[in-house]
Structures are given as C-alpha cells and as structure tokens.
Amino acid sequence: MKPDSRPALEQMAKMLQQNQALKVFVVGHTDDQGELAQNLALSQKRAEAVVRSLADGYKVDARHLMPKGVASYAPLASDSDDAGRRKNRRVDLVAQ
C-alpha cells in the first residue's frame, strides 16, 4: 500500500466501523495497459491488499469484505493519457 492511500483507507474503515452490519465487495481496478490476464491478477491483488489493510490495520471484520478484481472493465476515464489511467487504477467499495 502506498502512503498516500492512508486517507482513503481511513475513510473506508470509518464508514465500515460505523456500519458494522454492512458487507461490501472491495473491487480492484486497473488501466487497460498490458495483458488482460495480468491486469485481472493485478486488480485482484489490489483488492486483496485493501482487505488485508482494513482487517489488520483498522480492525474491520474481514468476513464483511469480499475482494474482487475487474481489471479495466469499469473505467472512470479514458486510458488514452496518464491522467485518465491514474483515475482508473483504484479500489471501490460496493455494497453486497
């Protein structure tokens, strides 16, 4: 996890701690650069890293977190430039 991810993790943890019955998919995303199979694996690892961080560092119940990598299937921006690719490399929480 990058140090600049800490504020987002803290925000996720706070929301999950306040809503302890909430179960979420932790969805990892990538840009469309490289092979799809590699991006699927990378996005899954990204989601799993967030689950580990929330469970270990913030004591969020890991049973309420389901990691899933979706590679570049749901972009927020165009992958035609660096700015768009940065926006697409992310992790979202989606209510189950």
Order of alpha helices (4+ residues) and beta strands (2+ residues): alpha-beta-alpha-beta-alpha-beta
